[in-house]
């Protein structure tokens, strides 16, 4: 899981860096020099470039954090904390798996045909899971889930 997150962040950073560079070049290209005060193409491109550069910085920080992240081993008797892979099951038997990471909550990964969602300890679900064990329950909206696996 850890390796997949690093690979995904590295890929996303590469794509975003190229996009930011292209947006920056569009912002400063001579064809985009405004003809009048209503011509905002260059200004808009500079906003896009700045937004992409900001997101690239966030990704660089997240990538560095994940590269230095100490992974923990978990058994079924342990409590949930950072780097746990947690599987929840609802009353109908539907399972969902989450990785509790330090950043990049919302990142979706696919492992062996299963979707795994990265959440942070600060997220509503993450804060409910921290300190719980296999067999405990959490509530998400109107749905009650049982913690069925921890690794």
C-alpha positions as CSV (number, residue, x, y, z in Angstrom):
1,X,0.0,0.0,0.0
2,X,2.8,2.4,1.0
3,X,4.6,1.8,-2.3
4,X,1.5,2.3,-4.3
5,X,0.8,5.6,-2.6
6,X,4.3,6.8,-3.3
7,X,4.1,5.7,-6.9
8,X,0.7,7.5,-7.4
9,X,1.9,10.7,-5.8
10,X,5.1,10.6,-7.9
11,X,3.0,10.2,-11.0
12,X,0.5,12.9,-10.1
13,X,3.4,15.3,-9.3
14,X,5.0,14.7,-12.6
15,X,1.7,15.3,-14.5
16,X,0.9,18.4,-12.5
17,X,4.4,19.8,-12.9
18,X,4.2,19.5,-16.7
19,X,0.7,21.2,-16.6
20,X,2.0,24.0,-14.4
21,X,4.9,24.6,-16.8
22,X,2.6,24.7,-19.8
23,X,0.2,27.1,-18.0
24,X,3.1,29.3,-17.1
25,X,4.4,29.4,-20.7
26,X,0.9,30.3,-21.9
27,X,0.7,33.1,-19.4
28,X,3.9,34.7,-20.6
29,X,3.6,33.9,-24.3
30,X,3.7,36.9,-26.6
31,X,0.4,36.0,-28.3
32,X,-1.3,36.3,-24.9
33,X,-0.3,39.8,-24.3
34,X,-3.5,41.7,-23.6
35,X,-4.8,43.9,-26.4
36,X,-7.0,45.9,-24.1
37,X,-8.2,45.9,-20.5
38,X,-10.8,43.2,-21.2
39,X,-8.4,40.7,-22.6
40,X,-7.7,38.5,-19.6
41,X,-6.3,35.3,-21.2
42,X,-2.8,35.9,-19.8
43,X,-4.1,36.7,-16.4
44,X,-6.3,33.6,-16.3
45,X,-3.4,31.5,-17.4
46,X,-1.3,32.9,-14.7
47,X,-4.0,32.0,-12.1
48,X,-4.1,28.5,-13.4
49,X,-0.3,28.2,-13.3
50,X,-0.2,29.5,-9.7
51,X,-2.9,27.1,-8.6
52,X,-1.1,24.2,-10.2
53,X,2.2,25.2,-8.7
54,X,0.6,25.4,-5.3
55,X,-0.8,21.9,-5.7
56,X,2.6,20.6,-6.9
57,X,4.1,22.0,-3.7
58,X,1.5,20.2,-1.6
59,X,2.2,16.9,-3.5
60,X,5.9,17.3,-3.0
61,X,5.4,17.7,0.8
62,X,3.0,14.7,0.9
63,X,5.5,12.6,-1.1
64,X,8.3,13.5,1.3
65,X,6.1,12.7,4.2
66,X,5.2,9.3,2.8
67,X,8.8,8.5,1.9
68,X,9.8,9.0,5.5
69,X,6.7,7.4,7.1
70,X,7.4,4.7,9.6
71,X,5.0,1.8,9.0
72,X,3.5,-0.2,11.9
73,X,2.5,-3.8,12.0
74,X,-1.0,-4.6,13.3
75,X,-2.6,-7.6,14.6
76,X,-6.3,-8.1,15.3
77,X,-5.8,-7.3,19.0
78,X,-4.1,-4.0,18.3
79,X,-5.8,-0.6,18.2
80,X,-6.0,1.5,15.0
81,X,-3.5,4.2,14.4
82,X,-1.6,5.9,11.6
83,X,-0.6,3.5,8.8
84,X,-3.4,1.0,9.6
85,X,-5.2,-0.8,6.8
86,X,-8.8,-1.1,8.1
87,X,-11.7,-3.0,6.7
88,X,-15.2,-2.1,7.7
89,X,-18.4,-4.1,7.0
90,X,-22.0,-2.9,7.1
91,X,-25.0,-4.9,8.1
92,X,-25.6,-6.1,4.5
93,X,-22.1,-7.5,4.4
94,X,-20.6,-4.8,2.1
95,X,-17.0,-4.2,2.9
96,X,-14.9,-1.0,2.5
97,X,-11.2,-0.8,3.1
98,X,-9.3,2.4,4.3
99,X,-5.6,3.2,4.8
100,X,-5.0,5.8,7.5
101,X,-2.3,8.1,6.2
102,X,-0.8,11.4,7.3
103,X,-1.9,13.2,4.2
104,X,-3.7,13.0,0.8
105,X,-7.1,11.9,2.2
106,X,-9.4,11.0,-0.6
107,X,-6.7,9.3,-2.7
108,X,-8.2,6.1,-4.2
109,X,-6.1,3.1,-5.0
110,X,-7.0,-0.3,-6.5
111,X,-5.3,-3.4,-5.2
112,X,-6.3,-6.9,-6.5
113,X,-9.6,-5.5,-7.7
114,X,-10.5,-3.8,-4.4
115,X,-10.7,-0.1,-3.9
116,X,-8.8,1.3,-1.0
117,X,-9.4,4.9,0.1
118,X,-6.7,6.9,1.9
119,X,-8.1,8.8,4.9
120,X,-6.4,10.9,7.5
121,X,-6.7,10.7,11.3
122,X,-8.2,14.2,11.2
123,X,-11.1,13.2,8.9
124,X,-14.5,12.4,10.5
125,X,-14.1,8.7,9.8
126,X,-10.4,8.6,10.7
127,X,-11.0,10.3,14.1
128,X,-13.7,7.7,14.9
129,X,-11.4,4.8,13.9
130,X,-8.3,5.9,15.9
131,X,-8.0,3.8,19.1
132,X,-10.7,1.3,18.1
133,X,-10.1,-2.5,17.5
134,X,-11.5,-5.3,15.4
135,X,-15.0,-5.9,16.5
136,X,-15.7,-2.3,17.5
137,X,-18.4,-0.3,15.5
138,X,-18.4,3.1,14.0
139,X,-21.2,5.1,12.4
140,X,-20.9,6.9,9.1
141,X,-24.0,8.9,8.3
142,X,-26.9,6.6,8.9
143,X,-24.8,3.4,8.4
144,X,-23.2,1.4,11.1
145,X,-20.0,-0.4,10.3
146,X,-18.1,-3.1,12.2
147,X,-14.3,-3.2,12.1
148,X,-13.7,-6.6,10.7
149,X,-10.0,-6.5,9.8
150,X,-6.9,-4.6,10.8
151,X,-3.4,-5.0,9.2
